[in-house]
């Protein structure tokens, strides 16, 4: 390895270390959603919900109430930004983010989460919308996810797609 290569590697490590320490708290402290049934490709007869105070529905096994969450395999790597269809990811109403996430590392923004209720009627593609937030943590996103409405079979879902395939932004 040449001297220039060594210096470049050291500089890159310093830059990444500085960036890691300047990330928002939610990038370092979050709950993991990694249940394989959260993936939109999962067809299941289960009807999990992301709500801790529901009477007649069963809370998802990896749900802990309103908090910051990160999707990880085998669930997927991020939330879909399109209506994924009904009766997927082990629920009836599939959760998706209707806004774009922030492209700048460390940035957070308010977003709306929707729950897909129909393949045909566009008016039913965003049922029971709830407000939350999303933060770009560089290599991944974290989502502030509130409980879903207690009278629906709604759950936040995931897909397998790296955020860098869609939003690659390098700041010099």
N, C-alpha and C positions, 0 to 999 in steps of 0.2 A: 504494500500500500504506500503510495507516495505521500509526501508531507502535505500537499494540497488536499488530498483525499481525507487525511486524518483531521486537518483543520476544518474541512467542510462538515465531517461527521460530528465533530465536537460542537460546532456552531449550530447545527441542526438540533442536536440534543438540548442545547441551552435554549433555543427558541421554543421547542416543544415543552420543555420544563416550565418556562415562563408562562406560556399559553395555558398549560394545565392548571397552574396555580391561580390564574386569573379567570377561570371559568366560574359561572354562577354555582351556588351551592347545590342546586338541583342536579347538576351534572355529576356531582360526586356522591350524592345521597339520594337514592331512589329505590323504588320497589320493582322487582323484576316480574314481568309477565312472560312466562315461557311455557305455559301449558299448550301442548300440541294441538288441542282442539280449537285454539284461537285462530289458527290459520284459515284463511278464506277457502282453501281447497279441501277443508275437512267437512264432510257430510256426516252428520250425527243426529241421532234421535234425542239427544240431550237438549235441554232448554235452559242453559245457564244464563244468569243475569249478573250484571256488575252493580249490585245494590245490596248493602248490608242490612237494610231495614225492611226487606220484603217479607210478606206474610205467606204467600202461596207459591213463590218461586224459589229456586235453589241458587244461592250465590256461587259464582265461579270459584273453583278451588284455589286459584291464585289471587283472588281479589281481596283487598284489605281496606276498602273504603276510599274516599276522596284523598288523593295524594299524587305525588310525582311518580311516574312509571316509565320504564324502558322495556321495549319488546326485545326478546332474545329468542333464538332458535331453541326448541323446534317450533315455537309459536310463529315466528317470523322476525323480521328486523325492523319493520316500521308499520304504521297504520296506513291503510289505503287512502288515497286522495280522490277516490271515485266511489260511487255506490256499488258494492260488490255483489249485490243480489240478496235475496231472502233465503232463510233456512241454510245458512252456512256458518262456519266457525262455532258449531254446537249451540246455536240460538236461532230464534225466529227473525229478529230485527238486528241486522248486522251494522256495527258501528264503523264510521269512517270520518275523516277530517275534511270539511268542505272548504277550508282555506289553505293557502300555501304556507309552508313553514318558513322561518327566517333563513336566509342564505348565509348570513354572516355568523361565524363561530362566536358563541357566547351571547348571541342575541336571543331575546324572548319576545313573543308576541301573543296577543289574545286571539283565540280562534273559536270556531263553532264546530262542534261534533254533531253529526247527524246519524240517524239509524234508518237504513234502507228497509222499506216496507212493501215494495212492489216492483216487479219487472217492467210493467207496462205503463202505469200512470206516473208521469214525472212529478206530480204533486205529492206523491207518497214516497219519494226517494229520500226525503229529509224529514222523517217523523221525529217528534220529541227532541228537537235541537237543544243542546246544552252548551253553555259557555265554558271554556277552559283556556289552556295556554300550551304553547310548545316552545322548547328551547333547543337551539342548535348547539350541540356539545362537540362539534368537530367531526368525529367518526360516527356519531349516532345522534339521535333525537331523544329527548325526554318529553313526556306529555303530562300536563296536570289534568287528570281525569276525575271529574266529579261522579258521584253515584248516578246511575241511569235512573230514569223515572220508575217508581215502584210498581206501577200498574202495567208494565210491559215486559216482554221477554226480549230485552235488549242487552247487547254485550259489545265491548270494543274488540275489533278484529285486527288481524295482522297479515301482512304479505311478506314475501322474501324478496326484498330489493334494497340494495345499498343506496343511501341518500346521495352518494357521490356519482352514481350513474345518472342522476337527474340534475344535481346542483353542485358542480365543481367550481369552487371559488377559492383562489389562492391570493392572500394579501401579502404584499412584500413591504 
